[in-house]
Amino acid sequence: MEISTTGEPAGVHLIADRGTLIADRRDVAHITVEIHDDRGRVVPVADNLITFEIQGEGRILGVDNGDSQSHEEYKAKQRKSFNGLCLAIVQSTAKAGPIRITASSPSLRPDTLTILTKA
């Protein structure tokens, strides 16, 4: 087992729990945001403000970070990371097509991923 100290936050990394949604206005995907250092390790003390942009056949249903002390809105397009993590919940529309989600933060490399919706 190796234990190492992470570096400074350098980039945003997105992970979707699913790659495809049903275009029914109800299906959702959970997009986990990780704040990584230059070596791709999650920075457990990162608290960067993450801004979400969505294009295509979806919408942001809500955001969270797991911090029970946070008073930030759940219905928003931004969220401060907590322990290097936060979450966006993306909902499909009634039309099939791609959903492109971008997460960015000042001074960090942004990340983008695409989820497909099918009829």
Secondary structure as the mmCIF struct_conf table of DSSP 4:
data_model
#
loop_
_struct_conf.conf_type_id
_struct_conf.id
_struct_conf.beg_label_comp_id
_struct_conf.beg_label_asym_id
_struct_conf.beg_label_seq_id
_struct_conf.end_label_comp_id
_struct_conf.end_label_asym_id
_struct_conf.end_label_seq_id
STRN STRN1 GLY A 11 ALA A 16
BEND BEND1 ASP A 17 ASP A 17
BEND BEND2 GLY A 19 GLY A 19
STRN STRN2 THR A 20 ILE A 22
TURN_TY1_P TURN_TY1_P1 ALA A 23 ARG A 26
STRN STRN3 VAL A 28 HIS A 36
TURN_TY1_P TURN_TY1_P2 ASP A 38 ARG A 39
BEND BEND3 GLY A 40 GLY A 40
STRN STRN4 VAL A 42 VAL A 42
TURN_TY1_P TURN_TY1_P3 PRO A 44 VAL A 45
STRN STRN5 LEU A 49 GLY A 56
BEND BEND4 GLU A 57 GLU A 57
STRN STRN6 GLY A 58 ASP A 64
BEND BEND5 GLY A 66 GLY A 66
TURN_TY1_P TURN_TY1_P4 SER A 68 GLN A 69
BEND BEND6 TYR A 74 LYS A 77
STRN STRN7 GLN A 78 LYS A 80
STRN STRN8 PHE A 82 PHE A 82
TURN_TY1_P TURN_TY1_P5 ASN A 83 GLY A 84
STRN STRN9 LEU A 85 SER A 92
BEND BEND7 ALA A 94 LYS A 95
STRN STRN10 GLY A 97 SER A 104
TURN_TY1_P TURN_TY1_P6 PRO A 106 SER A 107
BEND BEND8 LEU A 108 LEU A 108
STRN STRN11 ARG A 109 ARG A 109
STRN STRN12 ASP A 111 LYS A 118
#
